[in-house]
Amino acid sequence: MKKTSFMNGNVNIAANIHVPADFDPTAKYPALVCVHPGSSVKEQTSGLYSAKMAEKGYVAVAFDASHQGESGGEPRNLEDPYLRVEDIRCAVDFLTTLDYVDPERIGILGVCAGGGYTVNAAMTEHRIKAVGAVVPINIGRAYRAGDGSEGAAIKTLEAVGAQRTSEAGGADFLNINWLPDTVEQADEVGITGGDTRDAVEYYRTPRAFCKTATNRLLFRSIDKILSFDAFNLVDELLTQPIQIIIGNRVGEFGSFKEGNNLFAKITSEKDLMVVDGASHYDLYDKPECVDQAVEKLTAFYGKNL
């Protein structure tokens, strides 16, 4: 693995590129863009999958989203789905410039919200020839559901508007937490199980903690998230083959239902793998689950790239 970077407009995108152990710079390799979840960075699950796929013979690049991690962009901690999709396009641009990448054999692999962005990008970025989505989440759908109360999305939009007015008048940008900062904070607010607890244990403990994953979300991101539908027009625009991977330990983030619903909508060549006994976050880093996913993805990309 080595550090590299590419540009999205005037924003420098920090990336790690993984290559096979027997890498030959004079050869041509199939390549993958690996896309991280919301709140994540390239050193976490997208980097793990990137490294695993490099072991299988692929050049794989994992990168930090614009405004996040080690990438540039102000204001910090912005989660803009439309910009995230453009990051993916620019990652494809980058791969096409590498002499050792076959530009006709570029695929994509995304996890959680990164899986949703992956599918959305592939619908209109047909340089991507094969799509892998692990525990995919449509982040717009998830945020529109909110806390389940009536009118939650509209109330949030009104709050974002009020905050933007304050910021226009000179107030500091408002950042909120994606998750409780510690397991102890999760306990204090009664989060003792499910996907949210698993998320805290993944991101906020030594299991996968990374200092560049700040656990902070720019509040004004939410108006952009609420209007985004990762899978709109997927039945019309996604023509590439897709491999969806989910676990059947159902949690509140909804990737089990999301994966099944996405699979039903797709009209291109498709496959759905359900990892028995796996939760959403088991497929981030648990070897017994990730290894099953990687074997399936290796066969899928081997056929389609």
C-alpha positions in Angstrom: 0.0 0.0 0.0 1.1 3.5 -0.7 -0.4 6.9 -0.1 -1.5 8.9 -3.2 -4.0 11.6 -4.1 -6.2 12.9 -6.9 -8.3 15.9 -7.4 -12.0 16.6 -7.3 -12.2 20.1 -8.7 -10.0 22.1 -6.4 -10.2 19.6 -3.6 -7.3 17.3 -3.0 -8.5 13.7 -2.3 -6.3 11.7 0.0 -6.1 8.0 -1.0 -4.3 4.7 -0.3 -3.7 2.5 -3.3 -3.2 -1.3 -2.8 -1.5 -3.5 -5.3 -1.0 -7.3 -5.5 2.0 -8.8 -3.7 3.6 -9.8 -7.0 2.9 -6.4 -8.6 4.5 -5.8 -12.0 4.3 -2.1 -13.1 4.6 -3.2 -16.7 1.5 -5.3 -16.5 -2.2 -4.3 -16.8 -4.5 -5.0 -13.8 -8.2 -4.8 -13.2 -8.9 -2.1 -10.6 -11.5 -1.3 -7.9 -12.6 1.9 -6.3 -13.5 1.2 -2.6 -16.0 3.6 -1.0 -16.2 4.2 2.7 -19.4 4.5 4.8 -20.7 7.7 6.2 -18.5 8.9 9.2 -15.7 6.6 8.1 -12.3 7.0 6.5 -10.1 5.0 4.2 -8.1 3.3 7.0 -11.3 1.5 8.2 -13.6 -0.9 6.4 -13.0 0.4 2.8 -9.3 0.1 3.3 -9.7 -3.4 4.7 -11.7 -4.5 1.6 -9.2 -2.7 -0.6 -6.3 -4.6 0.9 -8.2 -7.9 0.7 -9.0 -7.4 -3.0 -5.4 -6.5 -3.7 -4.5 -9.9 -2.3 -6.8 -11.4 -4.9 -5.0 -9.6 -7.8 -6.7 -6.2 -8.1 -5.3 -2.7 -7.9 -7.6 -1.1 -5.3 -7.9 2.5 -4.2 -9.6 3.6 -1.0 -10.0 7.3 -0.4 -11.3 9.9 2.1 -14.4 11.8 0.9 -14.1 15.5 0.1 -14.1 17.6 3.3 -13.4 14.5 5.4 -10.4 12.6 6.8 -7.1 13.6 5.2 -8.8 15.0 2.1 -9.1 18.8 1.6 -12.2 20.9 1.4 -13.9 23.4 3.6 -16.0 23.5 5.7 -14.9 20.3 7.4 -17.1 17.3 8.1 -19.5 17.9 5.2 -21.4 14.9 4.0 -22.8 15.8 0.6 -24.1 12.8 -1.3 -23.8 14.5 -4.6 -20.2 15.4 -3.9 -19.5 11.9 -2.7 -20.7 10.5 -6.0 -18.4 13.0 -7.8 -15.5 11.8 -5.6 -16.2 8.3 -7.1 -16.1 9.7 -10.7 -12.8 11.4 -9.9 -11.4 8.2 -8.5 -12.3 6.5 -11.8 -10.5 9.3 -13.6 -7.5 8.7 -11.5 -7.4 5.0 -12.2 -7.6 5.6 -15.9 -4.3 7.6 -15.7 -2.3 4.7 -14.2 -0.3 2.8 -16.8 -0.8 -0.5 -14.9 -4.6 -0.3 -14.8 -6.7 -1.6 -17.6 -9.3 1.2 -18.1 -11.8 -1.4 -19.5 -11.7 -3.4 -16.2 -12.6 -0.9 -13.5 -15.1 -2.0 -10.8 -16.4 -0.5 -7.6 -17.0 -1.7 -4.1 -18.9 0.2 -1.4 -19.9 -0.4 2.2 -23.0 0.9 4.0 -23.8 4.4 2.7 -20.7 3.9 0.5 -22.6 1.0 -1.0 -25.5 3.4 -1.8 -23.2 6.0 -3.3 -21.5 3.2 -5.3 -24.8 2.1 -6.9 -25.8 5.7 -7.6 -22.5 6.5 -9.2 -22.5 3.4 -11.4 -25.9 4.3 -12.8 -24.4 7.2 -14.8 -20.7 6.3 -14.7 -20.5 3.5 -17.2 -16.7 3.3 -17.1 -17.5 1.3 -14.0 -18.0 -2.3 -15.3 -19.1 -4.2 -12.2 -20.6 -3.1 -8.9 -20.2 -4.6 -5.4 -22.4 -3.3 -2.5 -21.8 -4.6 1.0 -24.6 -3.9 3.5 -25.8 -1.1 1.2 -27.7 1.8 2.8 -29.6 4.6 1.0 -28.5 7.4 3.3 -31.3 9.7 2.1 -34.0 7.1 3.0 -32.4 6.5 6.4 -32.4 10.2 7.3 -35.9 10.8 6.0 -37.1 8.1 8.3 -35.4 10.0 11.2 -36.7 9.0 14.6 -40.0 7.8 13.1 -42.0 10.7 14.4 -44.5 12.5 12.1 -42.9 15.4 10.2 -39.4 14.6 11.4 -37.7 15.4 8.1 -39.5 18.7 7.7 -38.7 19.8 11.3 -35.0 19.0 10.6 -35.0 21.0 7.4 -36.4 24.0 9.3 -33.7 23.6 11.9 -31.0 23.4 9.2 -32.4 26.6 7.6 -32.4 28.4 11.0 -28.8 27.3 11.6 -27.7 28.5 8.1 -29.3 31.9 8.9 -27.2 32.0 12.1 -24.0 31.1 10.2 -24.7 33.7 7.6 -24.8 36.2 10.4 -21.4 35.1 11.7 -22.1 32.2 13.9 -19.7 29.2 13.9 -20.5 26.2 11.8 -22.5 23.7 13.8 -21.2 20.2 14.0 -23.0 17.3 15.6 -22.0 13.7 16.5 -22.7 10.8 14.1 -22.7 8.6 17.2 -22.0 8.7 21.0 -18.3 9.4 21.4 -17.7 6.5 23.8 -19.3 3.2 24.8 -20.0 4.8 28.2 -22.0 7.6 26.5 -23.9 5.0 24.6 -24.8 3.3 27.9 -25.9 6.6 29.5 -28.4 7.2 26.7 -29.6 3.6 26.8 -28.0 2.3 23.6 -27.2 -1.3 24.7 -27.7 -3.3 21.5 -28.4 -3.3 17.8 -26.6 -1.6 14.9 -26.1 1.7 16.8 -24.2 0.0 19.6 -22.2 -2.0 17.1 -21.3 1.3 15.3 -20.0 2.8 18.6 -18.0 -0.3 19.3 -16.6 -0.3 15.8 -15.7 3.4 15.4 -15.1 4.6 19.0 -13.0 1.7 20.5 -9.6 0.3 19.5 -11.4 -2.1 17.2 -11.3 0.4 14.3 -10.7 3.8 15.9 -8.9 6.2 13.6 -8.1 9.8 14.7 -9.0 11.2 11.3 -12.6 9.8 11.6 -13.8 12.7 13.7 -17.3 11.4 14.4 -18.5 14.9 13.5 -21.1 15.8 10.9 -21.6 19.3 9.7 -25.3 20.0 10.5 -25.9 21.8 7.2 -25.1 18.5 5.4 -28.5 17.1 6.4 -30.5 19.2 3.9 -28.5 17.6 1.1 -28.8 14.1 2.6 -32.6 14.4 3.0 -33.1 15.2 -0.7 -30.9 12.3 -2.0 -32.2 9.0 -3.2 -29.3 6.6 -3.9 -31.5 4.1 -5.8 -33.8 6.4 -7.8 -33.9 5.2 -11.5 -31.7 2.1 -10.7 -34.1 0.0 -12.8 -33.5 2.2 -15.8 -29.9 3.3 -15.6 -28.0 0.5 -13.9 -26.9 -1.8 -16.7 -23.8 -3.3 -15.1 -23.8 -6.5 -13.2 -24.1 -6.1 -9.4 -23.2 -8.2 -6.4 -25.1 -7.3 -3.2 -24.0 -8.8 0.2 -25.9 -8.5 3.4 -26.2 -10.3 6.7 -29.4 -11.8 8.2 -29.0 -10.5 11.7 -31.4 -7.6 11.2 -30.7 -4.3 12.8 -32.2 -0.8 12.8 -30.0 0.6 10.1 -32.0 -1.5 7.6 -29.3 -3.0 5.3 -31.1 -6.4 5.3 -34.3 -4.8 4.0 -32.5 -2.3 1.9 -30.4 -4.9 0.1 -33.4 -7.0 -0.6 -35.4 -4.0 -1.9 -32.5 -2.9 -4.1 -32.1 -6.4 -5.5 -35.8 -6.5 -6.4 -35.5 -3.2 -8.3 -32.5 -4.0 -10.4 -33.0 -5.2 -14.0 -29.4 -5.9 -14.9 -27.5 -9.1 -14.0 -27.6 -9.4 -10.2 -26.8 -11.6 -7.3 -27.7 -11.3 -3.6 -25.6 -13.1 -1.0 -26.8 -13.4 2.6 -24.1 -14.1 5.1 -25.8 -16.3 7.8 -25.6 -14.9 11.3 -23.8 -11.7 10.2 -24.9 -8.3 11.5 -24.3 -5.0 9.6 -21.0 -4.3 11.3 -19.8 -7.9 11.2 -19.4 -7.3 7.5 -17.1 -4.3 8.2 -14.3 -6.3 9.8 -15.1 -9.6 11.3 -12.8 -12.1 9.5 -15.4 -15.0 9.4 -17.8 -12.7 7.6 -15.5 -10.5 5.6 -13.7 -13.5 4.2 -17.0 -14.9 2.9 -17.8 -11.6 1.3 -14.3 -11.3 -0.3 -14.5 -14.8 -1.8 -17.9 -14.0 -3.3 -16.7 -10.6 -4.6 -13.5 -12.3 -6.1 -15.6 -14.7 -8.1 -18.0 -11.8 -9.2 -15.2 -9.5 -10.3 -13.3 -12.3 -11.9 -16.3 -13.0 -14.1 -17.1 -9.4 -14.9 -13.9 -7.5 -15.1 
